[in-house]
Amino acid sequence: MSRGLHLIAGGWEQGTGVPFTSFSPHTGEPSEREYREADTEQMRRATRAAASRMSLRGFATPTERSRVLSAIADALDSEAETVVATADRETGLGPERLSGELARTTGQIRAFAEFLQRGEHADRIEDSIFEGVSLVRVNIPLGPVAVFEASNFPLAFATMGGDTVSALAAGCPVVVKAHPSHPETSETVAQIASEVLRVTNLNGVMSVLHGPSPELGESLVMSSEIAAVGFTGSLRGGRALMDAAARRPTPIPVYAEMGSVNPLIVTEAAAAARAEDIAVGFTGSLLLAGGQFCTKPGLLVVPDSAAGDRLVARVSEEVAAAGDHVLLNERIKNQFVSACENIRQTGTPLAESRASVGGYRVGGLLVEIEPPVDDLEEIFGPAGLVVRYSTLDDLLALISSLSGALAAAVHAVDDDPDGPAIVSAVSERVGRVVWNGYTTGVGVSPAMMHGGPYPASSDGRHTSVGLRAMSRFQRPVAFQGVPNSLMPDAN
Ligand code: NAP
């Protein structure tokens, strides 16, 4: 389905910039489909088209937006085979995982469509503190949103992923910067979505630009028409875009969901009761999709005791036995290899597995480190760290020194004496606390929180997953004494 084209203001065009292709993670072979980076003029046309669709109520009424979103979800489901096959070719994540990811993506789109239909998004507040004068507070859309895709979720955090859908639901047109690791997947999804937009006369509401250089993304963020940014990716990329947005004459919000070191903390009582189970569960979560989950439990925090030793020994066996892992692209592989070399120097390797030859394959690694742990950075890939604590006070000090994270898991027993203090300490460092479970696997639901204190995300007050993600792209306005006929309809 892909043709090496950008979607710009409702039309399909070739780029004029640097050529690039995606590569098979299994073989490292380039795809035959060549793309050329979008140029500045193309990007400007995309942002201008997006801005031209804006009005006080957004690019369409909530009911129209709801219908369009439902139709896009149906269209994506009806092309599931093509979408999944394309994504598998470019990411190597496998048809099973990608079919699940597509179902999650279309489920999320429909959830927003239903939310709009029920009118719950409006958050309309009316009162009359001034006698005889109405005061109505309504959310209005911010304006065109620049969306940056992540490589490890080519569907759920990509062209029609959470950022795009929450922006469209809010009434904001989007300009998507596709990830250069999976351009054909992005183009395929864009074709399906844009056909729905075309028949509903909404051309220009979504553009999708391709390119491998940071300059394209930065100049998109600097474009005067862009009113907000939704980013999912590395701390390096998110921080660069936050800084670019802050340099604008009119700064704009950047909602960046980035990587973090998510701790899994085991109490002495839990280690004594079920060391083996926790070890197997932890390793499964650590190595899921080659350790390429933003919610990967990258740090195992265990008691310095015989039970803690049993747990760590079993994790070591599991990591060594797991074989090799295929990473998404060459850059991620190179960064992983160099991060592993660094951590080997500072810690004590406990276990590793060998990588076979070909593609972006790497072995798994487990390293024990000593406190302090305040400067740990995410190692994206199949590597985990272990740190031990002696007393509850040591553990609490260790938790409070951790950088902000998306999530933490706490493994304890019923009425665990250490439970209350640990839950209280981790709540200050993360956006989601998981009790006797694992942090990978983020359900799309109203109560979900997917964000956390910096550097996990740029603004820990917001989530990028679930219906509340929409509020990032809205702004409340109070209308005082304004006649009903002049009010925006519920947005
Ligand atoms: P990435 O390399 O940061 O790429 C994300 C996007 O940002 C790409 O479009 C990339 O384009 C662009 N970008 C990166 N650096 C840039 C810069 N300096 N200026 C302008 N644009 C820039 O991340 P990734 O490799 O896709 O994903 C892996 C990371 O994402 C991991 O750290 C993972 O934990 C995190 N992640 C977080 C979440 C979450 O919800 N918190 C979810 C999924 C993934 P170019 O490649 O063209 O530069």
Boltz pocket constraint, residues with backbone or C-beta under 6 A from the ligand:
constraints:
  - pocket:
      binder: B
      contacts: [[A, 148], [A, 149], [A, 150], [A, 151], [A, 152], [A, 153], [A, 157], [A, 177], [A, 178], [A, 179], [A, 180], [A, 211], [A, 212], [A, 213], [A, 214], [A, 215], [A, 216], [A, 217], [A, 218], [A, 232], [A, 233], [A, 234], [A, 235], [A, 236], [A, 237], [A, 238], [A, 240], [A, 241], [A, 257], [A, 258], [A, 259], [A, 260], [A, 293], [A, 294], [A, 295], [A, 332], [A, 378], [A, 380], [A, 406], [A, 450], [A, 456], [A, 464]]
      max_distance: 6.0
